[in-house]
Amino acid sequence: MIRNYDPAISSNLQIILTYSGLHAIWFYRISHQLWQLNLKLLAHLCSQWGRLITGVEIHPGAQIGRRLLIDHGSGTVIGETAIIGDDVILYHGVTLGSTHHALGDTSRRHPKIGNHTLIGAHATILGNITIGNHVKIGAATVVLHDVPSHVTIVGNPAHILHKNPNI
């Protein structure tokens, strides 16, 4: 997937050795497995090592589907109860965060992102909201409400720019 979306990549070896978004996903996959085994401290340590190395912070409790692409991921933050579908692209500085903090609250506080969604640089998506499938979110967009499938949204606050019926 990386080679299909990044023309600057010249080889698979370059991806393996230098692509920080891929490294962040590797750290996440390991820390998530530790989280599921209830080794929470070890999971957090692994996740923080990954953040130090890649600049991408992914909570080990987040649920991430297949083929997530984090392109130029520095500054990206994915919260504990976030859910990300398959074939999602995140650019740098994206935040999938919470709008509140309640101690002991285990309910979903972070966004759910549908399949085939593209999230532009420095977009902020906050709270227990759902982003539909085949959505494009523009750079620096702030999303605080649910978004239907097949739309492009931009702005602060986010609004629908146009509907994408063909995707």
N, C-alpha and C positions, 0 to 999 in steps of 0.2 A: 504494500500500500504506500509506503514512504516514497519509493521511486516513482510512483504514478503522480504524486502531488508535489514533489520537490525537484525541480529541474537542476538544482545546484548539486545534487547527489550524483557522483560519477561511478560508484561501485557499491556492491553489497558490503565489502570490507569497510568502506568509509562509513556506512550506516552503523555497522556493529561497533566500530571503534570510536565514533565521534558524535553520534546522534543522541543528544541529551534527553530528548523526549522518549526515545526507546529505552534508554537506561532508567528513566523515571518509572516507566511501566514495569520493567523487570523488578525494580525495588518494590513497587506496589504489589506485584503478584506474590513475591516472597512474604512481605509484611502482612498481606491479606490472609495468606495461608496460616501464618502464625496467629493472627487475630481469630480465625475460625477455630484454631486449636486451643483458644482461651489463654494463649501466651501473650497477654496484652502488653506487658512491659517490653518484651523482646520485639513485638510487632512495632511498637512506637519507636524503639531504638533503630530498627531497620529503616523505618520510614524517615526518621530524622537524618540518618546517614545518607539516604537517597536525596533528601532535600539539600543537604550540604554539598553534595557532589553535583547535582543537576540543577538546582534552583527551582525545582518543582516540588510543591508540597501536596501529597496525596494521603489523606487519612487512611489507615489500614482497614477501617470499617466501611469505607465507601464500596459501592458495587459498580464495577466497570465491565461492560460487555466486550465483545471481540473487536479487534482492529481499531482501537482508539489511536488517533494520531495527534501527538502534541508537538506542534511545529514551533520552533524557537520558544520553548516553553518557560523560560525564566520568568519567575513571578507568578506562575499559575498556582492556584490554590483550589483543592477539591475537598470539601468537608465530609465529615464522618457519615452522615446519612444520605449523601448524594447518590443518585443512581444514574448511570450513563449507559445508553443503549449501544448498539453495534454501529460501526462505521461512522464514528463521530470525529470531527476535526476541531481541535482547540488551538488557537494561536496564543502568543505570549501574553502574560498578564491577566488571563481569564480567572475570575473568581466565581466558584459555585459555593456560595456561603449561606449562612443563617441570618435571619433578622432578629433573633432573640436567643437568649441563653437561659435555660432553666436547669439548675442542678438536678441530676438524676433523671432528667427527661430523656427517655429513649425513643420517643416518637420521631418520625421523619421531620427534620428541621431544614433540610437542604433540598435543592431542586432535583427533579427527575427530568433527564434529557432523553428525548426520543431518538430513534434510529436515523441515520443519514442526515445528521445535523451539523452545520458549520457555525462555529462561534468565533467571531472576530476578535482581534487584539484588544485587550483591556476591557472587554465586556464584563459586566457584573450581573450575576443572576442570583437573586437572594430569596430565601425562604422556601417554604413547603409549597412549591408551585410545579406545574408540569409544562414542559416544552414539547410540543408535538413532533411528529416525524417529518423529515424533509424540510426543516426550518433553517433559514439563514439569519444569523444575528449579526448585525453590523458592528464594527469596531466602536468601542467606548459606549455601547448601548447599556442602559441600566434597566433590567427586567425585574418587575416586582409582582407580576400577575401571570396567570396561565396564558400560554400561547397556543393557538390551534395549529394543526399540521398544514404543510404546504404554503407557508407565508415567509416573507422577508420582513424583519423588523429592525428599526433603527431608533436612535434618539434617547433622550433622558427627560421624561420617562419614555419607555419604549412604546412605539406605535407601529401598526402595520403599514409598511411602505407599499407592498403589493402582494397579491396572491400568486402562487406558483402552481397552477393546476397541472402542468406537464411533468412534474417530478414526483 
